């Protein structure tokens, strides 16, 4: 069985994935302009400051859009379909892609309240996911 | 005040160049497809080169006349695309462009080539494209990526199973949520486009379909069904531009570039600022303003149709209807043959061909419509045409407005 593709952490993202392994969900906040951002970058996408801090996110979010996917772009998802591909809006503001899990895929609706959970895909990588709040 | 078509500087003052004076110096003189459909015995490089030869031939030019090359290949073996294809065809250009913004690249190239020709940076520009997108997959559409570890920002999407259709489905779901758009309205686009394809002998899918056929086709990523999705094919295409002065001595009737625009807003779908509005809002406004024409002046529109939702969002973003009204706009087979908004007249990516990047084919059909050579699918007396490309995941757009010389 093919494995789903996993992140290859790099300079911008090592802290994020290391925290996820410990079931902590962290995002960046700019020390200069005060904006949050997602995904992690080496600079703030609002003001280009390099003065970024990691902050624990609440893990609360709402579904901005969702789609039940019956096939994926990668063979590793064969035994996960159908799955809910979603963009959620974090309580802190930024949006991120995720899957909505631990529920009937057909029951997920735009606007639904969700909260972060963690999928320990392998010993090497944990993915933040979201489930109904 | 700066006039229409005049670039405005950041400080609000007029830039020293009137783009209209530049566009006037440029003509499209050759367009062609390669063999299209399933062409397993030819490489993507050969398809690109054969389309290039046909487009040059119809103008009465040769590859030795070409001094500007514009191309991108996003799949295996395509790195440094303009160098690669120029070398493959034995061309040594003095103007080169491998801009890689997905399917809209080839529409954006028309802007780049037009400006390069108008300013004398090159004289004969060749835009070309070749792809073996279906043969590369062994003849079946489906997953292509098998990477085990993802580097770069894509690692925040690919582990969640993102795909092209999944990304567009997210936009469709959001548009339905905000505006009440229905699957039936999206299906109208697929049905109308198939009607046009039935009149194009080169189109891959020519049998008529109904709205029910679309709704009853397999769900791929809700709310998008199989028949909401473009084809996966092999194909090549080419477009040749030169100066209007030189065009008058060539074999084809020159087509004018009236206005152009390009823009992008994001790379990954999760970063799209508003899932219901594309960068065509920017590229379209630029093209209309620079051309000095209105929406009512457009006789035929070739709108990138990777998915039915792509068309609906683009029509709204281009301003053919208000935001949220795209569903009503396309209802009643308005974009079909005989409707009052002729669109995607060769059968589009939904029914004619789609080798992964479709943009060059919107340009080719717009030119043929303006030359009046489209036979049964010819839009009567087409004087002004709009061609549009969308690249990535609703990420980049190019919009051009062309006119009969």
Interface residues (C-beta under 8 A of the other chain):
Chain A: X2 X3 X4 X5 X6 X7 X8 X9 X10 X13 X38 X39 X64 X65 X66 X67 X68 X69 X70 X71 X72 X73 X74 X75 X77 X80 X83 X85 X86 X87 X95 X96 X97 X98 X99 X110 X111 X121 X125 X127
Chain B: X142 X143 X144 X145 X146 X147 X148 X149 X150 X151 X152 X153 X155 X156 X157 X158 X159 X160 X161 X162 X163 X164 X166 X169 X170 X171 X172 X173 X174 X177 X218 X219 X220 X221 X222 X223 X224 X268 X269 X270 X271 X275
